[in-house]
């Protein structure tokens, strides 16, 4: 009897048993577990995920964020900010603003001078005597228009009456109404240029010492001033005095007055003139005292009653005038050289230093400084000395 090969039999039997067990174990694994062919595209495909991400990107466009920021800023500016401003200013947005009442001081009869200096004549005749001059932007009052052709009867602000050319004035009054402006300016230089522009403009007018202008704008050393023709001009801040619209110039020391007076040495003399283009001694006293805080009348007769009287002293031996009794800044008045008994002022001078006077030259063509100690005849003609700066 032939026996089977036990070694081979056992090997085949074990192989079958292990194969069966392996098949049973694999059958128990979940679908897609090890041992079963897998669909790699199915496991690792990102199309669905990418699609999901792209779908979310389309739902929130990129331009929405800047738009949202813009709307938020607009909300802050136009809604929240005005409310905060009104709150901290103590005002309710619904509260109406009360209009400020403006009081004008000049009426329909007022006119404004449009020349740098206009002549006021004694009659409605160009050849008549000059009474005085009025400066640019100065208010005057119309008294009568029934005059010779081209003339108007007027009164100055300090009460002098006379006749002016109608072409030297305007009926526009905005440039002289204090309530319409912020600043009052008084020209303290011998003259100042008013320009069309703050820089590199053209010359509009040259205004003289003691001219009063009103300004609304002050910037970088210049003022924008109102002009009589209804326009505006620009003037530099040097050589002008800035005041409140209702304020007067405060009086300063006498040396400033004397300094202003000396600016007019050798200027051409004209009767009752007020400017560097033609000046009289009483006109010089009027404009220079004005810019240094003392108001004087325009006439010599009026000035002789101003200030304090100065009592002159004389040498007890020689009887000559003690010139030291006349101090700088004093106004000195003289009688007519041809009438020793006259008490009326014939001419005047301004003391600039001890023994020195600024007055009209002997030729009556210019203003000169003379020495009183060298002129006994002149000293003998003195009828009054007034001290206007104390």
C-alpha positions in Angstrom: 0.0 0.0 0.0 1.3 3.3 -1.0 1.0 6.1 1.6 0.6 9.7 0.6 3.3 12.1 1.0 2.3 13.5 4.4 4.6 16.5 4.2 3.0 17.7 1.0 -0.5 17.0 2.3 -0.1 19.0 5.4 1.4 21.9 3.4 -1.6 22.0 1.1 -4.0 21.7 4.0 -2.4 24.6 5.9 -2.4 26.7 2.8 -6.1 26.2 2.3 -6.9 27.0 6.0 -4.9 30.2 6.0 -6.4 31.3 2.7 -9.9 30.7 4.0 -9.2 32.7 7.2 -7.7 35.5 5.2 -10.7 35.7 3.0 -12.9 35.8 6.0 -10.9 38.6 7.6 -10.9 40.6 4.5 -14.6 40.1 4.0 -15.2 41.7 7.5 -13.2 44.9 6.6 -15.3 47.9 5.6 -15.6 48.8 2.0 -12.5 50.5 0.7 -10.3 49.0 3.4 -7.0 47.5 2.8 -7.2 44.5 0.4 -9.8 46.0 -1.8 -9.0 48.0 -4.9 -9.7 51.7 -4.2 -10.8 54.5 -6.5 -8.0 57.0 -5.8 -9.9 59.9 -7.7 -12.9 59.3 -5.4 -10.8 59.5 -2.2 -8.6 62.4 -3.2 -10.6 64.5 -5.6 -10.7 68.1 -4.5 -13.2 69.4 -7.1 -16.0 69.6 -4.6 -13.9 71.4 -1.9 -12.5 73.8 -4.5 -15.9 74.4 -5.8 -17.1 75.2 -2.2 -14.3 77.7 -1.8 -14.9 79.4 -5.1 -18.5 79.5 -4.3 -17.8 81.4 -1.0 -15.5 83.8 -2.8 -18.3 84.7 -5.2 -20.7 85.4 -2.3 -18.3 88.1 -0.8 -16.9 90.2 -3.7 -13.6 92.0 -3.1 -15.0 95.5 -3.7 -17.5 95.3 -0.8 -14.9 96.1 1.9 -13.8 99.5 0.4 -17.4 100.4 -0.2 -18.2 99.6 3.4 -15.3 101.7 4.7 -16.4 104.6 2.4 -20.0 104.5 3.7 -18.7 104.4 7.3 -16.5 107.5 6.8 -19.4 109.3 5.2 -21.6 108.4 8.1 -19.1 109.9 10.5 -18.6 113.1 8.6 -22.2 114.0 7.7 -24.1 112.6 10.6 -22.1 112.0 13.8 -19.6 114.8 13.5 -22.1 117.7 13.1 -24.0 116.4 16.1 -20.8 116.3 18.2 -19.9 119.8 17.1 -23.3 121.2 18.0 -23.2 119.4 21.3 -19.8 120.7 22.4 -20.6 124.2 21.1 -23.6 124.3 23.4 -26.0 124.7 20.5 -28.9 122.8 19.3 -29.0 122.1 15.6 -32.6 123.1 15.5 -32.0 126.4 17.3 -32.2 129.4 14.8 -29.2 131.8 14.7 -30.1 135.3 15.7 -29.0 138.0 13.2 -26.6 140.6 14.5 -28.0 144.1 14.3 -25.6 146.5 12.5 -25.8 150.2 13.4 -24.8 152.5 10.6 -23.8 156.0 11.6 -23.8 157.9 8.3 -26.9 159.1 6.4 -27.8 160.0 2.8 -26.2 163.5 3.1 -22.7 162.0 3.8 -20.1 161.7 1.0 -16.6 160.1 1.1 -13.5 161.7 -0.3 -11.9 159.8 -3.2 -8.7 161.9 -3.8 -5.5 161.5 -1.7 -6.3 165.1 -0.5 -9.1 167.3 -1.8 -9.2 171.1 -1.5 -12.0 172.8 0.4 -12.4 176.3 -1.0 -13.9 179.5 0.5 -16.2 180.0 -2.5 -17.5 177.8 -5.3 -14.7 179.0 -7.5 -11.5 177.2 -8.3 -9.5 180.5 -7.9 -10.8 181.2 -4.4 -8.8 180.8 -1.2 -8.2 177.3 0.1 -9.8 176.8 3.5 -8.3 173.4 4.3 -7.9 170.0 2.8 -9.7 166.7 3.5 -8.0 163.3 3.2 -8.8 160.2 1.3 -11.8 158.2 2.7 -12.7 161.1 5.0 -16.5 161.6 5.5 -18.0 165.0 4.7 -21.6 166.3 4.8 -23.4 167.9 1.9 -25.0 171.2 2.8 -26.1 172.5 -0.5 -25.9 171.5 -4.2 -27.1 174.9 -5.5 -23.6 176.0 -6.4 -21.6 176.9 -9.4 -21.2 174.1 -11.9 -19.2 171.2 -10.5 -19.1 172.5 -6.9 -20.9 171.3 -3.7 -21.2 173.2 -0.4 -19.9 170.9 2.4 -19.0 170.6 6.0 -16.0 168.6 7.4 -16.2 166.3 10.3 -14.7 168.9 12.6 -17.1 171.7 11.5 -15.3 173.6 8.8 -17.4 174.6 5.8 -16.5 175.4 2.3 -16.9 174.2 -1.3 -15.6 171.0 -3.0 -15.6 169.6 -6.5 -18.3 167.0 -6.9 -15.8 164.8 -8.7 -13.7 164.5 -5.5 -16.3 162.6 -3.6 -18.7 159.5 -3.8 -22.0 158.6 -2.2 -20.8 155.1 -1.4 -20.4 154.9 2.3 -19.4 151.3 3.0 -15.7 152.2 3.4 -16.3 154.5 6.4 -18.9 152.6 8.4 -17.1 151.1 11.4 -19.8 148.4 12.0 -19.1 146.8 8.6 -15.4 146.1 9.3 -13.0 144.5 11.8 -10.1 146.9 12.0 -9.5 150.6 11.8 -6.1 151.7 10.4 -4.4 155.1 10.7 -1.5 155.8 8.4 1.4 156.9 10.4 4.0 157.2 7.6 4.2 160.3 5.5 2.5 158.3 2.8 1.5 154.7 2.0 0.7 152.8 -1.2 -2.6 150.9 -1.6 -2.1 148.1 -4.1 -4.5 146.0 -6.1 -3.0 142.8 -4.8 -1.3 141.6 -1.6 1.9 141.1 -3.6 3.0 142.4 -7.0 -0.2 144.4 -7.6 -0.7 147.7 -9.3 -0.9 151.0 -7.4 -4.5 152.1 -6.7 -3.9 155.2 -4.6 -1.2 156.8 -2.5 -2.7 157.8 0.9 -1.2 160.3 3.3 -0.4 160.5 7.0 -3.5 160.5 9.3 -5.6 158.9 6.6 -8.1 156.5 8.2 -9.0 153.2 6.4 -11.1 150.2 7.5 -9.9 146.6 7.0 -11.5 143.2 7.1 -8.6 140.9 6.4 -5.1 140.8 8.1 -2.6 138.3 6.8 1.2 138.0 6.5 2.0 141.7 7.1 -0.8 143.2 4.9 -4.3 144.3 5.3 -7.2 144.2 2.9 -8.9 147.6 3.1 -12.2 148.9 1.9 -12.0 151.7 -0.7 -14.5 154.5 -1.4 -15.3 153.2 -4.9 -16.7 150.0 -3.4 -13.6 147.8 -4.2 -10.8 146.5 -2.0 -7.1 147.2 -1.9 -4.0 146.0 0.0 -1.7 147.9 2.3 1.3 146.8 4.2 1.2 146.7 8.0 4.4 148.8 8.4 3.6 152.5 9.0 0.0 152.0 10.0 -1.6 151.9 13.4 -4.2 149.1 13.9 -7.1 149.9 16.2 -10.5 148.6 17.1 -13.1 150.1 14.8 -14.4 152.4 17.6 -11.1 153.0 19.3 -8.9 156.2 19.3 -5.1 156.4 19.2 -3.6 156.5 22.7 -1.3 159.5 23.4 2.4 158.7 23.2 5.5 160.6 24.3 6.4 163.9 22.8 9.5 162.6 21.2 7.4 160.5 18.8 5.5 163.7 17.9 8.7 165.5 17.2 10.0 162.6 15.1 6.9 162.8 12.9 7.3 166.5 12.5 10.9 166.2 11.4 9.8 163.9 8.6 8.5 167.0 6.8 11.6 169.1 6.7 12.0 170.8 3.3 8.6 169.8 2.1 6.9 172.3 -0.2 4.7 174.8 1.6 1.2 175.5 0.5 -1.4 177.4 2.4 -3.6 175.0 4.6 -2.0 171.9 3.0 -2.1 168.6 4.8 0.2 166.3 2.9 3.8 165.7 1.9 2.9 167.0 -1.6 2.1 170.3 0.0 2.1 171.2 3.7 1.4 174.1 6.0 2.6 174.3 9.6 -0.9 174.1 11.0 -1.6 171.2 8.7 1.6 169.6 9.9 0.6 170.0 13.6 -2.9 168.6 12.8 -1.7 165.3 11.1 1.3 164.6 13.2 -0.5 165.2 16.5 -3.3 163.0 15.2 -1.2 159.9 14.6 0.4 160.4 18.1 -2.8 160.5 20.0 -3.7 164.2 20.3 -6.6 165.6 18.3 -6.2 169.2 17.1 -8.3 171.5 15.0 -7.1 172.1 11.4 -6.9 175.8 11.7 -4.2 177.9 13.3 -6.8 179.9 15.3 -8.3 176.7 16.7 -4.9 175.3 17.6 -3.9 178.4 19.6 -6.6 177.5 22.1 -5.5 173.9 22.6 -3.3 172.3 25.3 -1.9 174.2 28.2 -0.6 177.8 28.1 3.2 178.1 28.5 4.4 181.2 30.4 7.6 182.6 28.8 10.5 183.7 30.9 13.1 186.5 30.1 16.6 187.3 31.2 16.4 189.9 34.0 19.4 191.7 32.8 19.1 191.7 29.0 15.4 191.2 28.7 15.9 188.5 26.0 13.7 185.4 25.8 14.8 182.4 27.8 14.4 179.9 25.0 14.5 176.9 27.4 11.0 177.8 28.5 9.8 176.6 25.1 10.1 172.8 25.1 10.1 170.3 22.1 6.6 169.7 20.9 5.3 173.1 21.9 3.3 175.1 19.4 4.5 178.7 19.0 2.3 181.4 17.5 3.5 184.8 16.0 1.7 188.1 15.3 1.8 189.9 12.0 5.3 191.4 11.6 3.7 194.6 10.3 1.3 195.0 13.3 3.0 195.1 16.6 -0.3 195.5 18.5 -2.0 192.5 16.9 -3.0 189.5 19.1 -4.2 187.4 16.2 -2.0 184.6 15.0 -0.3 185.4 11.7 2.0 182.3 11.5 3.1 179.4 13.7 5.9 177.0 14.4 6.6 173.7 16.1 9.5 173.4 18.6 11.7 170.5 17.6 14.5 171.1 20.1 15.5 173.7 22.6 15.8 177.0 20.6 14.9 175.3 17.3 11.6 175.7 15.5 10.2 174.2 12.3 8.2 176.8 10.4 7.7 178.3 6.9 10.8 179.7 5.3 11.2 183.4 4.7 10.5 182.9 1.0 7.3 180.9 2.0 8.2 178.1 -0.3 9.1 175.3 2.1 9.2 174.2 5.7 12.5 174.9 7.4 14.1 174.6 10.9 15.2 178.0 12.3 17.1 178.9 15.4 15.3 181.2 17.8 18.3 182.5 19.6 19.7 183.9 16.4 16.5 185.8 15.6 15.5 188.3 18.2 12.9 189.9 15.9 11.1 186.6 15.6 11.2 186.0 19.4 9.7 189.4 19.9 6.7 188.5 17.8 5.6 185.5 19.9 2.1 186.0 21.2 1.4 182.5 22.6 2.9 179.1 23.3 0.8 176.0 23.8 1.9 172.7 25.2 -0.2 169.9 23.7 1.9 166.9 25.0 2.1 166.7 28.8 
